[in-house]
Amino acid sequence: MSESKKLTSKDITMLGIRSSFLQASFNYERMQSCGFTWAMLPALKKIYGDDNLWR
């Protein structure tokens, strides 16, 4: 795995901070998935980048 795809402790800390905003969306059926995705998006972009698996 290349060095650019590894998550640093700063990335994990930011993930925790962003996931704390899940408290703002208590409609578990619909809105919690949006908050979880928003929290995970920077980490997923760092890991996968512009990986075009679905083309």
HELIX and SHEET records of a PDB file:
HELIX    1   1 GLU A    3  LYS A    5  5                                   3    
HELIX    2   2 SER A    9  SER A   19  1                                  11    
HELIX    3   3 SER A   20  ALA A   24  5                                   5    
HELIX    4   4 MET A   31  TYR A   48  1                                  18    
END                                                                             
